Amino acid sequence: MIVNGNRVNKKAPAREKTLKSTLKSRVIRVVSRPGRPDKGWVTLGNIQIPVALGRAGIRHLKREGDGATPAGTWHARGVRYRADHGGRPLTRLPVRRTRREDGWCDAPGHGCYNRPVRLPFSASHEEMWRADGLYDLVVVLDHNERPRRGRGGSAVFLHLARPGFEPTAGCIAFRRADMKRLLARLTPRTRIKVG
């Protein structure tokens, strides 16, 4: 076909469709299952992945210790992994090895609230080097990052699930194989829409 003296490729609409589907894959949807607020689905393009959610389901107003997975749109800041439990994951996110002295402050009144800390640490915190393997692969989200709100929730991650997808304390938990598949597709610009 010729338009204004230029040859036009008839396959242009197919390329446009591929571009649109690529842009859509930059959004990950997280929803709870009907009747099971502590279990959910992650949708990435045409892929659906089962996940565990917080014991209180998904809530718009997250509070420290409420057991809810916070609703909103989040971005992945980076990945942490246990090198003694597997190799470096394939991802386009910044990656850091977890060390025994790594922690995460969950003390609302502390200046390091919802930030990584080095152990030993006197205020309340989570240990990132866990015996149960849940944090062998962790994606750090930007939830309650800027601005940080006291009691707005801390240590909300994507991490590995317990057997049977037992509820989390507010995180989103995956089977190891599904987490690896997700990590290969995540970028810092990927939007993670929860709720």
QUIDA-V364032 format. One record per residue. N is the residue number from 1. RES is the residue in three letters. BURIAL is # if it has 9 or more other C-alpha atoms within 8 Angstrom, else .. D_LAST is the distance of its C-alpha to the last C-alpha in Angstrom with 1 decimal. Layout:
# QUIDA-V364032
n = [N;N]
res = [RES;RES]
burial = [BURIAL;BURIAL]
d_last = [D_LAST;D_LAST]
This chain:
# QUIDA-V364032
n = [1;2;3;4;5;6;7;8;9;10;11;12;13;14;15;16;17;18;19;20;21;22;23;24;25;26;27;28;29;30;31;32;33;34;35;36;37;38;39;40;41;42;43;44;45;46;47;48;49;50;51;52;53;54;55;56;57;58;59;60;61;62;63;64;65;66;67;68;69;70;71;72;73;74;75;76;77;78;79;80;81;82;83;84;85;86;87;88;89;90;91;92;93;94;95;96;97;98;99;100;101;102;103;104;105;106;107;108;109;110;111;112;113;114;115;116;117;118;119;120;121;122;123;124;125;126;127;128;129;130;131;132;133;134;135;136;137;138;139;140;141;142;143;144;145;146;147;148;149;150;151;152;153;154;155;156;157;158;159;160;161;162;163;164;165;166;167;168;169;170;171;172;173;174;175;176;177;178;179;180;181;182;183;184;185;186;187;188;189;190;191;192;193;194;195]
res = [MET;ILE;VAL;ASN;GLY;ASN;ARG;VAL;ASN;LYS;LYS;ALA;PRO;ALA;ARG;GLU;LYS;THR;LEU;LYS;SER;THR;LEU;LYS;SER;ARG;VAL;ILE;ARG;VAL;VAL;SER;ARG;PRO;GLY;ARG;PRO;ASP;LYS;GLY;TRP;VAL;THR;LEU;GLY;ASN;ILE;GLN;ILE;PRO;VAL;ALA;LEU;GLY;ARG;ALA;GLY;ILE;ARG;HIS;LEU;LYS;ARG;GLU;GLY;ASP;GLY;ALA;THR;PRO;ALA;GLY;THR;TRP;HIS;ALA;ARG;GLY;VAL;ARG;TYR;ARG;ALA;ASP;HIS;GLY;GLY;ARG;PRO;LEU;THR;ARG;LEU;PRO;VAL;ARG;ARG;THR;ARG;ARG;GLU;ASP;GLY;TRP;CYS;ASP;ALA;PRO;GLY;HIS;GLY;CYS;TYR;ASN;ARG;PRO;VAL;ARG;LEU;PRO;PHE;SER;ALA;SER;HIS;GLU;GLU;MET;TRP;ARG;ALA;ASP;GLY;LEU;TYR;ASP;LEU;VAL;VAL;VAL;LEU;ASP;HIS;ASN;GLU;ARG;PRO;ARG;ARG;GLY;ARG;GLY;GLY;SER;ALA;VAL;PHE;LEU;HIS;LEU;ALA;ARG;PRO;GLY;PHE;GLU;PRO;THR;ALA;GLY;CYS;ILE;ALA;PHE;ARG;ARG;ALA;ASP;MET;LYS;ARG;LEU;LEU;ALA;ARG;LEU;THR;PRO;ARG;THR;ARG;ILE;LYS;VAL;GLY]
burial = [.;.;.;.;.;.;.;.;.;.;.;.;.;.;.;.;.;.;.;.;#;.;.;.;#;#;#;#;#;#;#;#;#;.;.;.;#;#;#;#;#;#;#;#;.;.;.;.;.;#;#;#;#;#;#;#;#;#;#;.;.;#;#;#;.;#;#;#;#;#;#;.;.;#;#;#;#;#;#;#;#;#;#;.;.;.;.;.;.;.;#;#;#;.;#;.;.;#;.;.;#;#;#;#;#;#;#;#;.;.;.;#;#;#;#;#;#;.;.;.;.;.;.;.;#;#;#;#;#;#;.;.;.;#;#;#;#;#;#;#;#;#;#;#;.;.;.;.;.;.;.;#;#;#;#;#;#;#;#;#;#;.;.;.;#;.;#;#;#;#;#;#;#;#;#;.;.;#;#;#;.;.;#;#;.;#;#;#;.;#;#;#;#;#;#]
d_last = [46.3;47.8;46.4;48.5;50.5;47.5;46.5;42.9;41.1;39.9;37.1;35.3;32.6;31.7;31.3;29.1;26.9;26.7;25.7;22.9;21.5;22.0;20.1;17.1;17.3;16.6;12.9;10.9;7.7;6.1;5.2;7.4;10.8;12.3;14.5;13.6;10.7;12.3;12.3;10.0;10.5;10.5;11.8;14.4;16.6;18.0;17.4;15.1;15.2;14.7;13.4;13.6;11.1;12.3;14.7;13.0;9.5;6.4;7.8;8.3;11.9;12.5;16.2;18.5;19.1;16.6;15.2;11.5;9.0;8.2;5.1;6.8;8.8;11.3;14.5;16.7;19.9;22.0;22.7;24.9;26.9;29.7;32.6;34.5;31.8;31.5;32.2;30.4;27.2;27.3;24.8;25.0;23.5;25.9;27.0;28.7;30.4;29.5;32.6;33.8;33.8;30.1;28.0;25.0;25.7;23.5;26.1;24.7;28.1;29.2;29.5;27.9;24.7;21.8;24.3;26.2;29.6;32.7;33.9;35.8;33.8;34.8;31.5;28.7;27.0;25.4;27.7;26.4;29.3;28.3;30.6;27.9;26.7;23.0;23.4;25.8;23.1;20.6;18.5;18.4;15.4;16.1;13.9;16.3;19.0;20.3;21.0;20.8;20.5;22.5;20.5;17.2;16.5;18.3;18.5;14.8;15.5;15.1;18.1;20.0;19.3;21.9;23.7;22.0;18.5;19.2;16.3;16.0;16.5;13.0;13.1;12.0;15.2;16.9;20.4;22.8;23.6;19.9;19.5;22.7;21.7;18.5;20.7;23.1;20.6;18.9;20.4;20.0;18.8;16.0;12.6;9.8;6.6;3.8;0.0]
